[in-house]
Amino acid sequence: MTVPGGVLERGESRAPSAAPRGPRRTVRAALVVGLAVAMFALGGVGLWHGSGDGLGKRPQAPVRSSARRAGPAILTGTLSQQIASLQRRLRALPSDWSSWATLGLAYVQEARVTADPRYYPKAQGALARSLALRRRDNFDADVGEGALALARHDFAGALAWGRRGRAVNPYDDNVYGVIGDAQIELGLYRRAFATIQHMVDLHPQLPSYARVSYARELQGDVLGALRAMRLALQAAGTPEDRAFAAYQLGELEFSTGRVARAAFFYRQAAAMAPEYPPPHAGLAKVAWARGDLGLAIRRYTAVVRRYPLPEYVIALGDLDSVTGRKQAAARQYALVRTEARLFRAAGVNVDLELALFDADHGRPRAALAEARAEWGRRHSILVADALAWALYRNGRDQAALRLSRFARKLGYRSSLIRFHAGMIETDLGDRAAGRRDLRRALAVNPHFSILLAPVARATLHRLGALA
């Protein structure tokens, strides 16, 4: 099936097959972590995601070590148990460069599992040790450095590490995940879609199908995104991987306003992997969309206690705010800013995430400075949208409109991007365009944002155009 950008023109329905023959890999899958906990939520919103339109879904491959080693580490158990096993091995064999690389990757994943960015410096140290012991042909460390750079939102660095890893082993699909993710976040969409096409041709499995799904979503092909994610679900080999794919299907359904379908997939994902937090947050979002704000607050509170992802903390704060619990909302927002400081201390760039948060929570000048800083690093549609919104919040409507048009160039059916466009156009006096885009935002997903969906409806009422 042909789709925009050429992604998955071939191989969509074929069964998983072996990769082309390349350098022989004597040890495979030393570190086995389910995609549900190993994925990287990259770019636009890293661990932050944003509590509205599903922006920032960045699926990443599970960690798999592929380096040669004389005496492989055999890892079983949970991720923390695997880390402990690697630490014991390295105390006995401190020159095992391959295990250092695997430990570095494991630390990156532990940061994701725990929402604790303090593991990133540990990952950096382990990967640096691996490269100090073996600088050349150290594929696992190259990919690990790429994964760490992605997690820290250093996308130019991730692309450089990915290319270095590809030079060592162009037949391993994981390296194309690093390269493709970095290219998307840098706004190099044509190259990114070609990279993802190559990845799925090389190894049509869950990680590549998940990326195809996101590529199609970015280009406005929601049905294609759903089909690709169903293929990812079919290819999933563990309960955690199946839960990840089912949750992503729920996110796609929710982003297009199909709340009942989203709830079905969230419940399915929660049953597959009860300890995986995102489906439970999805069910909290469903409760809010159905008007049960008390249940939504209880569900988000339970999720945040276990897994204080900034995305969920923001959603809880916004729910507290709209229900009049101002002190509770202030506590959640203060926690978000504390988390931002922790991420920055761990080397994570959170300018884009803070720009969106600050723009909607009373700090427009800070939002503009943060968005401009990120635009200086990369020109993706998500950064363009954030900068447009920050400019609007600071009364710079003409400049905001130019960036808003850039943000819509791929055809991404994002209610949040459409809402931003509609508000900018309305402020500039183009009431027809404003009505059109605000209507589109609510037509695609009437529940796109806890704070902003009501603003869209109120603005349409003011313009004499009921939603």
Secondary structure, 3 states (H helix, E strand, C coil): CCCHHHCCCCCCCCCCCCCCCCCCCCCCCCCCCCHHHHCCCCHHHCCCCCCCCCCCCCCCCCCCCCCCCCCCCCCCCCHHHHHHHHHHHHHHCCCCHHHHHHHHHHHHHHHHHHCCCCHHHHHHHHHHHHHHHCCCCCHHHHHHHHHHHHHCCCHHHHHHHHHHHHHHCCCCHHHHHHHHHHHHHCCCHHHHHHHHHHHHHHCCCHHHHHHHHHHHHHCCCHHHHHHHHHHHHHHCCCHHHHHHHHHHHHHHHHHCCCHHHHHHHHHHHHHHCCCCHHHHHHHHHHHHHCCCHHHHHHHHHHHHHHCCCHHHHHHHHHHHHHCCCHHHHHHHHHHHHHHHHHHHHCCCCCHHHHHHHHHHCCCHHHHHHHHHHHHCCCCCHHHHHHHHHHHHHCCCHHHHHHHHHHHCCCCCCCHHHHHHHHHHHHHCCCHHHHHHHHHHHHHHCCCCCCCHHHHHHHHHHHCCCCC
